[in-house]
Each structure stands twice: as C-alpha cells, then as structure tokens.
Amino acid sequence: AEVSTQSTGAIGKNKRLSKRKGNKKKIIDPFTKKEWYDVKAPSMFSVRDIGKTLVTRTTGMKIASDALKGRVYECALADLNDDENAFRKFKLVCEDVQGKYCYTNFHGMDLTRDKLCSLVRKWQTLIEAHVDVKTTDGYLLRVFCMGFTKRVSKQIKKAAYAKSSQVRAIRKKMVDIMTKEASTEDLKSFVNKLIPDSIGKDIEKECMDIYPLHDVHIRKVKVLKKPKFDASKLMDLHGEMGGTTDESGEIISAPGEFVEPTIQESV
C-alpha cells in the first residue's frame, strides 16, 4: 500500500495559510460624508463672512451642529475690517448653528509674534500689566497691556530708562484704565474699543506726566468665563432677530416670544 506523504497539520498552526483573501474593507472617501457651513463674524466687524468650515453630516446620534459648536477661528483684523492692520488677531468661537450658518462670538485677541518682536528693543524700558475684569454682561476677561519708554526731544543721553517707582506708577495707571474701560461696558462695546486700540492711546496720554511712552498696546485679551448661553443675545450681536430656525434655516419665533401680527386686508 502506498503511504501518503502530504502534511495536513501545518494549516492550523501557520496563521498565514488559513487567512482568506477578499475580506478587505472597501475604502470610502471621507469627504463624501462632509458638508460645508458658512462662518459668520459678529456685527462689530465690517466683513461678516469669514470663510467656510467642514463637518461630517448628521448621522444617528452624531449631530453636525454639536461638532461645530465650540470651534475657534483665528482671523487677522485686516481680513475682518478690510484695512492694513494685519498684526492684530481676533479669535472667534462658534456658539450657535442655524441653517448653514455658524454664528460666532468674541473669544480673544492677540498680537502677532513678529509685531511683538519688532517692538522690543534696547535702550528703553518695557512696562507690562494685566488685570482680570468683568464686563457689564457677565464676561470675565483677562486683559494684558504693554508699553515702552520713549526718548524726549533734545535728549542727549542714549538710553531712556524709567525708575522702578515710575514703572510701578505707570503699571498702576494701566491697570486702572483697563479696569475702567472694561467694567463699564458690555462685551460688544469693549471689542469696539479693541479694534482701533483706543485704550492704548488713552494709557499713553495719561502716563505722559510720569514718563513719556510709545508703542502702547493691549497685547492680549483672554475670555476666562462666559455667562450662560443666550441665543437672542447672540443674534443681537449679529444684528439679527432672535429665535430658533426651521429646516430651511429661516428664523422662527421662540415659544412665549411676542410676534407682531400680520396686517389683515379685510376684517
């Protein structure tokens, strides 16, 4: 009788032999599941359409608007206001989604790195101050300020250094002005002051009798705490009516809200 020399026990041990072909998952382009939303800036800025943002479509429990809320967009002031002021950057956070629009609110301000580096030089004193301040509508902000001492006209000495007592006096003045400007205004009015940097000009003017300053800027603003989200306030900030939206994105009145009745042709 012929003896079979074929081995049958190797298949169970060798994992590569038992693998079946053709069970590869089909690769789908992830962009087929995504859709574009327009990002809207608040009415403080002249350019309202910042750009577009991408999000995965609503599927099951994963809702697209939840993925969009909380996104932070950083824009140069030059893009938001159509001017040459490119060194000031504003952070805007998406707070509400209505239709295909993301409505943003102020989230912070900063200066670009190259601007900050260009200001710092030798032969002068850098004076910095920061303060935590609450606006009238309940936003807790941390405001940072910086300024530099300046050589006066007809000065022979090369350096323009301030004494430590003068630095302390200037810093106190900075804190007082920043507190006064922010605590008496709501967030919208405060942002309107940040755009032309009028607070920096006020500090420069007030500190002139202590030591002449130049290049005084609000270099950074952080939003530490926000009040409870209110859709109608956000819509006011965008210069639109409050309320919720239907499927087409049209704003409809919220329950309990006064709606002006339509004019009837005949009674």
C-alpha positions in Angstrom: 0.0 0.0 0.0 1.2 3.5 -0.9 1.9 5.8 2.1 0.7 9.5 1.8 3.5 12.0 2.5 1.2 15.0 2.4 1.2 17.0 5.7 -2.2 18.2 7.0 -1.3 19.6 10.4 0.6 22.7 9.3 -2.5 24.7 8.3 -3.8 25.1 11.9 -0.5 26.3 13.2 0.6 28.6 10.4 -1.8 31.5 10.6 -0.9 32.9 7.2 -2.1 29.8 5.3 -5.6 29.9 6.8 -6.2 33.6 6.0 -8.9 34.1 3.4 -8.5 36.7 0.7 -11.1 39.3 -0.3 -12.2 40.4 3.2 -10.6 43.8 2.8 -12.8 46.8 3.8 -13.8 49.0 1.0 -12.1 52.4 1.3 -14.7 55.3 1.1 -13.5 58.9 0.6 -14.4 60.6 3.9 -15.2 63.8 2.1 -18.4 62.3 0.7 -19.9 62.4 4.2 -19.0 66.0 4.9 -20.7 69.3 4.2 -19.7 73.0 4.2 -21.0 75.7 6.6 -20.5 79.4 6.4 -18.8 81.1 9.3 -20.4 84.5 10.3 -18.5 87.2 12.3 -20.4 89.5 14.7 -21.6 92.9 13.6 -18.6 94.7 15.2 -16.6 93.8 12.1 -17.3 95.1 8.6 -16.6 91.8 6.8 -19.2 89.4 8.1 -18.3 86.2 6.1 -15.0 84.9 7.5 -15.0 81.7 5.4 -16.3 78.1 5.4 -15.9 75.2 7.7 -16.2 71.5 7.1 -18.2 69.0 9.2 -19.4 65.4 9.0 -23.2 65.2 8.2 -25.6 64.3 10.9 -25.8 60.5 11.2 -27.7 58.8 14.1 -26.6 60.3 17.5 -23.7 62.3 16.0 -25.2 65.7 15.2 -23.3 68.1 12.9 -24.2 71.3 14.9 -22.7 69.8 18.1 -19.4 69.1 16.3 -19.4 72.8 15.0 -20.2 74.4 18.4 -17.0 75.4 20.3 -14.8 75.6 17.2 -12.4 78.6 17.4 -11.5 80.6 14.3 -8.5 83.0 14.3 -8.7 85.9 11.9 -6.4 88.9 11.3 -8.2 92.3 11.9 -7.2 93.2 8.3 -9.4 90.5 7.0 -12.3 91.3 9.3 -12.2 95.1 8.7 -10.7 95.5 5.2 -7.8 97.6 6.5 -4.0 97.4 6.8 -3.9 96.5 10.5 -2.7 92.9 10.0 -0.8 92.4 13.3 -3.9 92.2 15.5 -5.6 88.8 15.5 -9.1 88.0 16.8 -10.3 84.7 18.0 -14.0 83.9 17.3 -15.8 80.9 18.8 -18.8 79.2 17.1 -21.7 79.4 19.6 -24.8 78.6 17.5 -25.6 76.9 14.2 -28.7 78.0 12.3 -29.3 76.5 8.8 -26.0 76.5 7.1 -24.5 79.4 9.1 -22.2 79.2 12.2 -22.7 82.3 14.4 -19.5 83.3 16.2 -18.8 85.4 19.3 -15.6 87.1 20.5 -13.2 84.6 22.1 -9.9 86.5 22.5 -7.4 88.9 20.9 -3.7 88.7 20.4 -0.8 90.4 18.5 1.3 88.5 16.0 4.7 87.3 17.1 6.6 89.4 14.5 4.9 92.6 15.8 5.8 91.9 19.4 9.4 91.1 18.5 9.7 94.3 16.4 8.6 96.4 19.4 11.2 95.1 21.9 14.5 97.0 21.5 17.5 98.0 23.6 17.9 101.4 25.5 14.3 101.5 26.6 12.1 100.1 29.5 9.3 97.6 28.8 6.4 98.0 31.1 3.7 95.3 31.2 0.5 95.0 33.2 -2.5 92.6 33.3 -5.9 92.7 35.0 -8.9 90.4 35.4 -12.1 92.4 34.8 -15.8 91.6 34.4 -17.9 93.3 31.7 -21.5 94.5 32.4 -22.9 91.5 30.6 -21.0 89.0 32.7 -17.9 88.1 30.7 -14.7 87.7 32.8 -11.7 88.9 30.7 -8.0 88.9 31.4 -6.5 92.0 29.6 -2.8 92.4 29.0 -1.1 95.7 28.2 2.4 96.7 27.2 4.2 100.0 26.7 7.8 101.3 26.2 9.5 104.4 27.4 10.4 107.0 24.8 13.3 109.4 24.4 12.2 113.0 24.6 13.2 115.6 22.0 16.7 117.2 22.5 17.7 114.3 24.8 21.5 113.7 24.7 21.5 110.5 26.8 21.3 107.4 24.6 19.0 105.4 26.9 15.5 106.2 28.1 15.2 104.1 31.2 12.4 104.6 33.8 13.0 104.3 37.5 11.3 101.4 39.3 9.0 103.9 41.1 7.9 105.3 37.7 7.4 101.8 36.3 5.1 101.0 39.3 3.2 104.2 38.9 2.7 103.6 35.1 1.6 100.0 35.8 -1.0 101.2 38.3 -2.3 103.7 35.8 -2.5 100.9 33.1 -4.5 98.6 35.5 -6.9 101.5 36.5 -7.6 102.5 32.9 -8.1 98.9 31.7 -10.4 98.2 34.6 -12.4 101.4 34.0 -12.7 100.8 30.2 -13.9 97.2 30.5 -16.0 97.1 33.7 -18.3 100.0 32.5 -19.0 98.4 29.1 -20.6 95.2 27.7 -18.5 92.8 25.5 -19.6 94.4 22.2 -18.6 97.9 23.3 -15.3 96.6 24.7 -14.4 94.9 21.4 -15.3 98.1 19.6 -12.6 99.8 21.7 -10.1 97.0 20.9 -10.4 97.3 17.2 -8.8 100.9 16.9 -6.8 100.2 20.2 -8.2 103.4 21.8 -7.4 102.1 25.3 -3.6 102.0 24.4 -3.9 105.7 23.2 -5.6 106.7 26.5 -2.9 105.0 28.6 -0.2 106.8 26.5 -1.9 110.1 27.1 -2.4 109.6 30.9 1.1 108.4 31.6 2.8 111.3 29.8 3.3 113.2 33.1 5.0 110.2 34.7 7.3 109.2 31.8 6.7 109.6 28.0 5.6 106.3 26.4 5.3 105.0 22.9 4.0 101.7 21.3 1.4 101.2 24.0 -0.9 98.3 23.0 -3.4 96.0 24.5 -1.3 92.9 23.5 -3.7 90.2 24.5 -7.3 89.6 25.8 -8.4 86.2 27.1 -12.1 85.2 27.8 -11.9 83.4 31.2 -15.6 82.9 31.9 -18.8 83.4 29.9 -22.4 83.9 31.1 -25.0 81.2 30.3 -25.6 81.0 26.5 -28.4 83.1 25.3 -29.4 82.7 21.6 -31.3 86.0 21.4 -28.2 88.0 22.7 -26.0 86.3 20.2 -28.5 87.2 17.4 -28.5 90.8 18.7 -24.7 90.7 18.4 -25.1 89.7 14.8 -27.7 92.3 14.2 -30.4 89.7 13.5 -33.7 88.7 15.2 -33.6 86.1 17.9 -35.3 82.7 17.8 -34.9 79.2 16.5 -34.8 78.1 12.9 -36.8 75.6 10.8 -35.3 73.1 8.3 -34.6 75.7 5.7 -32.6 77.8 8.1 -35.3 80.6 8.4 -35.6 82.1 11.8 -38.9 81.4 13.6 -40.1 82.8 16.9 -39.4 81.0 20.1 -42.3 79.9 22.3 -43.6 82.7 24.6 -42.0 85.4 22.4 -44.0 88.3 21.2 -44.6 88.1 17.4 -46.2 91.1 15.6 -49.3 90.0 13.9 -49.6 90.3 10.1 -51.7 93.1 8.7 -55.1 91.8 7.5 -56.6 93.1 4.3 -60.2 92.9 5.5 -61.9 92.4 8.8 
